[in-house]
Amino acid sequence: MVRIVGVIGSYPTAVEHLAGLSTPTCDLWVKRDDQTHPGYGGNKVRKLEHLVAEAQRRGARRIVTIGAAGSHHVLATTLHAGRAGLGVAAILMHQPWSAHAAANLRAGLALGLEAHPASGMADLLRVLARIRREGDWVVPPGGSNIVGTCGYVDGARELAAQIRAGACPEPEVIVVALGSGGTAAGLLAGVVAEGLATRVLAVRIVGKALAGGARTTALAIAAARRSGLDAGSIAIARRLEVDGSWLGRGYGWPTQSGDEATARAGEAGLALDPTYTAKTFAAALALVERGAARRVLYWHTLSSAPLEPLLAGAPSEAELPPELARLFVREAPRLPPPPQML
Ligand SMILES: *Cc1c(COP(=O)(O)O)cnc(C)c1O
């Protein structure tokens, strides 16, 4: 197959059969988007192909974006948009502490990220108003505007080409994490436009208010249109299923099923993170075990490039500016009190 080299990443990414985790009635496959770039891969690279090109088309000098303190999107943008000559500033929100999340922020700072903490939604708008200047292009969390989402329309089209070339069978279901939604939305638009019968199971890893079926479907329809594809909106809506049952306490808090899925993925040679991929892979394993489909494709979205090279010269955790260190929450939120018995 032709090796397509994007401006930033290298494509196609491999599709692999996870024989050890398949059953006689269900084959589990993986799409290795962890390997979109050797320096820093994962799902944000495909979005950045479009985001960086659009920033340049607009004559922007800086991308201003938003994310959790240890956001992969912020790190990926700092690295890849930075290499394209764009400045990157991010407004960062609190999230549960993990060594992985803290390392993402440390690496971003080492690469020149301008980080601005915000204490909540209202503060975010105040910070944005304060830092914004001429030549900025504001990109939403996760890079999931219509432009970024087109990167995953490309991803689905790449998979369709791999299916046609015999690299893997057509999956009945693609299982993918649902955060800001661009990944699931782009895949959804792309599989419908390519004439695949594949359904998309989007595993919600943020609260209901931040991601849902309606938003994802709307984004898919808009991205299909921008990509010049013919994908009917009703067909798109019918192909999506959102599963919120793996979230646990909320964004970034680990779950037991996620930890178990991480151990099983490790045996198959895949490294997962607690926030996104552990919960999503747990959902994929449950589908396989229930025999709910014959061919399941888990779309791997976490970079598997080693972070150490990006941490050269980075501040240690103890050296983080206190206003940034404070963004990492160490205590789980209190569960709501039990209802009063009157
Ligand atoms: C950002 C991210 C996601 C979620 O993708 P969205 O397009 O924001 O829904 C999933 N997995 C990983 C590892 C991510 O960094």
The ligand as an SDF file (V2000), in Angstrom:
LIG
                    3D

 15 15  0  0  0  0  0  0  0  0999 V2000
   -8.1460   13.9810   23.0180 C   0  0  0  0  0  0  0  0  0  0  0  0
   -8.1180   12.5050   23.1830 C   0  0  0  0  0  0  0  0  0  0  0  0
   -9.2550   11.7320   22.9270 C   0  0  0  0  0  0  0  0  0  0  0  0
  -10.5950   12.3190   22.6190 C   0  0  0  0  0  0  0  0  0  0  0  0
  -10.7250   12.7710   21.3130 O   0  0  0  0  0  0  0  0  0  0  0  0
  -11.8390   13.8710   20.9970 P   0  0  0  0  0  0  0  0  0  0  0  0
  -11.6870   14.1300   19.5660 O   0  0  0  0  0  0  0  0  0  0  0  0
  -11.5080   15.0400   21.8730 O   0  0  0  0  0  0  0  0  0  0  0  0
  -13.1700   13.3100   21.3640 O   0  0  0  0  0  0  0  0  0  0  0  0
   -9.1500   10.3670   23.0340 C   0  0  0  0  0  0  0  0  0  0  0  0
   -7.9930    9.7830   23.4040 N   0  0  0  0  0  0  0  0  0  0  0  0
   -6.8910   10.4950   23.6850 C   0  0  0  0  0  0  0  0  0  0  0  0
   -5.6750    9.7890   24.1300 C   0  0  0  0  0  0  0  0  0  0  0  0
   -6.9160   11.8890   23.5820 C   0  0  0  0  0  0  0  0  0  0  0  0
   -5.8220   12.5920   23.8800 O   0  0  0  0  0  0  0  0  0  0  0  0
  1  2  1  0
  2  3  1  0
  2 14  2  0
  3  4  1  0
  3 10  2  0
  4  5  1  0
  5  6  1  0
  6  7  2  0
  6  8  1  0
  6  9  1  0
 10 11  1  0
 11 12  2  0
 12 13  1  0
 12 14  1  0
 14 15  1  0
M  END
$$$$
